[in-house]
Every structure is written in C-alpha cells, then in structure tokens.
Amino acid sequence: MVVPTPSPDYSQVSGGNLGAWANPTAVADFDRLVPLRQPADVLRDVKASLALAATPIAKGTPTPRPKVGSRAQLVMRASDYVPVADTFPDLLELSRAVRANDVYGIGELMGSGEVWLVPSPSEVLILTPDAGENNAFRVRFMSGPYKGQIAYTLIQYAQ
C-alpha cells in the first residue's frame, strides 16, 4: 500500500525558485495536515461521531445524501479530522475494528497507511457509492493537502 503524502502545488512557484512561493496561502494547506493520533483516540472519536450521526440534527429534517458527481465536505462532527481508507476492504476493516473496540487493529491500519486521517472539513468529489457492511463513498479530494488523491469514507462523513 502506498501512503498518501501531500505534494505542493508547484504552479504557485515564482520564477522557478522552489524557495519563493508566489502566493503564501499555497503553504497554508500544509498547516491543515492532521497530526498523528493515538489509535485509542481515533476509536473514541469515531464512536462519538457515529453516535452523533445517529441523532437527528433537527427533528424531522432528513439529511441529504450527496450524489455521484457532486461535491461534498467530509466532516466528522466530533473531531477536526476524518478517517479515510485506501480501499473499500480497508474501510470495512476499520469499521470492524471500531465495532470490536480493537485499538491494536486501528493502530495496524493506520501504521500501514491503509487508513489515514484528513482534515475536517475536506472538499471532495463523490465518485461512486459502495455498499457492504457499511455504506461508503469513493471520493477524490478537490483541495487541501491531499488534492487529487482518492480514498473511501463512510457516508455519514459526506455532507
């Protein structure tokens, strides 16, 4: 598995000098990188976010589900990051580890790069829906440090 790593947008480079950025805000995206978290913290935050997702925001207000081809924001209501996975099976493994309270399993998935954390909110393009044990979306990041990369995330995190 390849661990996604952010890469700078070299179109912002002034005069070919990599040390001089034409637009200082181009570097700001790197400030949004999510610091490493302990697997136990990820387990706690994911469980809290899923509990929040199960409670309606306003009584009787349906939450619209993003459609394929639309843009959405990945948001985890209990945290400043969202866990995503390289593949749909990796996302299922994360879901199983969370349900089983398997801190070591979450640590293995994060350590291998199969599961990684992205800033909340992150703008994405919905590519395909996937169904299995959990409903999920395949998404492409449209901005930020992971721009252009593809990942899988739970439907609850796409708004």
Buried (B, 14 or more C-beta within 10 A) or exposed (E): EEEBEBEBBEEEBEEEEEEEBEEEEBEEBEEBBBEEBEBEBBBBBBBBBBEEBEEEEEEEEEEEBBEEEEBBBBBBBBBBBBBBBBBBEBBBBBBEBBEEEBBEBBBBBBEEBBBBBBBBBBBBBBBEBBEEEBEBBBBBBBEBBBBEBBBBBBBBBBB
